[in-house]
Each structure stands twice: as C-alpha cells, then as structure tokens.
Amino acid sequence: MLKLLGRITSINVRKALWALDELGVEYEREDWGLPLRDPKVPEFLALNPNAQVPVLIEGDFVLWESIAILGYINQVYGNGALLPRDSREQAHAMQWVLWQNNEMSSHWGYPLRAIIRKEAGYDDAGALAQNIAVWTGKMAIIEAHLAKGGEFVVGSDFSLADICITLGLHRWFAIPFEHAPMPASEAYYRRMIERPAAAPWVTPATP
Ligand SMILES: N[C@@H](CCC(=O)N[C@@H](CS)C(=O)NCC(=O)O)C(=O)O
C-alpha cells in the first residue's frame, strides 16, 4: 500500500494527505520529523538525504519534495483531475503552488516557532514583527488575487493550487497575532475548509 512518511504538523505533509483524501486514495502514514521521530538517521536518510518530510513510498519507488509528490499523486491516482487541463490554467495553478512553497511560506517560520511552538531562541519582538510584516505583504498578494472573485484560485475547478493556498491561509488564520484584515482570503478559506477532504488537515491542532 502507498505510504506517506511525515508528521501532520508539517504543512508539506498535509498537502499530500489532503490530495490523497481528495482522490479517495488509501494510504498508510508514518510519523517522521522532529520532535516526533528524528529523520537524521540512516534509515530515513537512505530515503531522503535532506532529512525532511514528506516522503512518498510506493513499493520500491521513493519520492520527496512535496510538489513532486503532489504531481505524482495527481497523475497516477487522479488521472490529472487535480490540475486544469488547459495549459495556461495549469501553468497558473502551478504558479500558485510554487508561490505558496517559495514565497508565501518564506516568513511564517518565526511567528510559528515564537507563538505556537514557543521554541527557545524565538523571543525577539522586533524579529517577530518584521517577519509578520513580510508575511502580511505576501498575504496581500493572494488577497488581491482572491478579491477578483473567483471561486477557486485558478479556473472553475478545485485544484492543487487550492490545497496549497488554503493550507497557507490556514497557517495565517490559526496563529494568533494582530492580523491585517484579509476579507477575500477569509471568505475563500471558509469555503475551502468545508470540503470533507480538507477537514482533518485544517484543525487548530495543525496550524
Ligand atoms: N522543499 C521541501 C521542504 C520540506 C520541509 O521543509 N519539511 C519540513 C517540515 S515542513 C521538515 O521535514 N523538517 C524537519 C523535521 O520535521 O524534522 C518540500 O516541499 O517537501
């Protein structure tokens, strides 16, 4: 059976889990990643030399990098259903998938560690404010896009872009600090988390 390695507190793991649930795929999940299970051990490094989750295992096939995993799940288990067929729409969906991974996520680490995980070394109020300011700037980009009124991030169907953006928005709304108002993002987020496959992956326990 398909196996996914990774702790559910990881947004990158939850992307894959939501995609699998969206397609009704059966899988097993094994907790890996700190603080639950250290991936810097030979057994895990043999699967992913980056010591990071998620890792997908299908028989003797091993795959890491969450976006590659999403692409594989979509192709093999969804027959492409989680990306638009139209080339330009598909490119736009991938644009937002990559943007979430590379840009939207670039400054939420400090607030997450300071406010939720309360990790040592994350107690600098200035650094916190600075990271929140940059994150808010990224949020303004998706807010402006969603304010145009589309039901989904791209086109007329749910796609991988909705999974990635909704999980990114979940992190924003689930971490308590004084948020700049993002009404279009909030309305979109509320709609998306109504999806049955989303529910387990957007809980307060997994910001
Ligand atoms: N580019 C990678 C990033 C993966 C990543 O940063 N994973 C984090 C969790 S979100 C991780 O494994 N951290 C180490 C740990 O959990 O021990 C991907 O998209 O899969």
The ligand as a MOL file (V3000), in Angstrom:
LIG
                    3D

  0  0  0     0  0            999 V3000
M  V30 BEGIN CTAB
M  V30 COUNTS 20 19 0 0 0
M  V30 BEGIN ATOM
M  V30 1 N 11.0220 21.5860 -0.0530 0
M  V30 2 C 10.5670 20.5620 0.8330 0
M  V30 3 C 10.5460 21.1030 2.2470 0
M  V30 4 C 10.2010 20.0250 3.2420 0
M  V30 5 C 10.2840 20.5610 4.6590 0
M  V30 6 O 10.6930 21.7210 4.8990 0
M  V30 7 N 9.8960 19.7110 5.5870 0
M  V30 8 C 9.9860 20.0670 6.9980 0
M  V30 9 C 8.5950 20.0280 7.6220 0
M  V30 10 S 7.5000 21.1930 6.8270 0
M  V30 11 C 10.8480 19.0670 7.7000 0
M  V30 12 O 10.9660 17.9330 7.2750 0
M  V30 13 N 11.5030 19.4850 8.7940 0
M  V30 14 C 12.3460 18.5970 9.5760 0
M  V30 15 C 11.6060 17.7670 10.5710 0
M  V30 16 O 10.3690 17.7740 10.6140 0
M  V30 17 O 12.3040 17.0660 11.3280 0
M  V30 18 C 9.1690 20.0620 0.4100 0
M  V30 19 O 8.4220 20.8860 -0.1430 0
M  V30 20 O 8.8450 18.8850 0.6230 0
M  V30 END ATOM
M  V30 BEGIN BOND
M  V30 1 1 1 2
M  V30 2 1 2 3
M  V30 3 1 2 18
M  V30 4 1 3 4
M  V30 5 1 4 5
M  V30 6 2 5 6
M  V30 7 1 5 7
M  V30 8 1 7 8
M  V30 9 1 8 9
M  V30 10 1 8 11
M  V30 11 1 9 10
M  V30 12 2 11 12
M  V30 13 1 11 13
M  V30 14 1 13 14
M  V30 15 1 14 15
M  V30 16 2 15 16
M  V30 17 1 15 17
M  V30 18 2 18 19
M  V30 19 1 18 20
M  V30 END BOND
M  V30 END CTAB
M  END
